Amino acid sequence: MALYELRTYTLHVGKMAEAVKLYQEIGFPALQKGGQDKKLVGYFQSDTGTINQLVHLWKFDDDADRRAHWAGLSANKDFVEGFALKFRPLLMTQEVKLLQAAPWGPQNLRSAPLAWSAGARGRAAER
């Protein structure tokens, strides 16, 4: 069964614009270059509730897949040295939750393969 990781980063007040710029110019391109974007479901910014948050959701086959992903990211010098060292001072807190899809609801959430994501995105782009 698939394993999801929900990461919530709460930024210091007034640091969102700088964080967004870092992600756009350095962070996300480094993820793409290293191939670490393949497990990403999406990045989100909070608009209500607790604000000044960046939230990202990742989908892994299992815990071994998850650990291999983060080990690979730790070895990505463009991400670690180019992005993370600049991004970390903007953080106030970081929360990580591991989630499993409930046994009811969409089947594609419970399945381990990520193939559904690309197809779903392609169909959405056609609409």
Secondary structure as the mmCIF struct_conf table of DSSP 4:
data_model
#
loop_
_struct_conf.conf_type_id
_struct_conf.id
_struct_conf.beg_label_comp_id
_struct_conf.beg_label_asym_id
_struct_conf.beg_label_seq_id
_struct_conf.end_label_comp_id
_struct_conf.end_label_asym_id
_struct_conf.end_label_seq_id
STRN STRN1 LEU A 3 LEU A 11
HELX_LH_PP_P HELX_LH_PP_P1 HIS A 12 HIS A 12
TURN_TY1_P TURN_TY1_P1 VAL A 13 GLY A 14
HELX_RH_AL_P HELX_RH_AL_P1 MET A 16 LEU A 22
HELX_RH_PI_P HELX_RH_PI_P1 TYR A 23 GLY A 27
HELX_RH_AL_P HELX_RH_AL_P2 PHE A 28 GLY A 34
TURN_TY1_P TURN_TY1_P2 GLY A 35 LYS A 39
STRN STRN2 LEU A 40 GLN A 45
BEND BEND1 THR A 48 THR A 50
BEND BEND2 ASN A 52 ASN A 52
STRN STRN3 GLN A 53 PHE A 60
BEND BEND3 ASP A 61 ASP A 62
HELX_RH_AL_P HELX_RH_AL_P3 ASP A 63 SER A 74
TURN_TY1_P TURN_TY1_P3 ALA A 75 ALA A 75
HELX_RH_AL_P HELX_RH_AL_P4 LYS A 77 LYS A 77
HELX_RH_PI_P HELX_RH_PI_P2 ASP A 78 ALA A 84
HELX_RH_AL_P HELX_RH_AL_P5 LEU A 85 PHE A 87
HELX_RH_3T_P HELX_RH_3T_P1 ARG A 88 LEU A 90
STRN STRN4 LEU A 91 GLN A 100
BEND BEND4 PRO A 103 GLY A 105
HELX_RH_AL_P HELX_RH_AL_P6 GLN A 107 ARG A 110
BEND BEND5 ALA A 112 ALA A 112
BEND BEND6 LEU A 114 LEU A 114
HELX_RH_AL_P HELX_RH_AL_P7 ALA A 115 GLU A 126
#
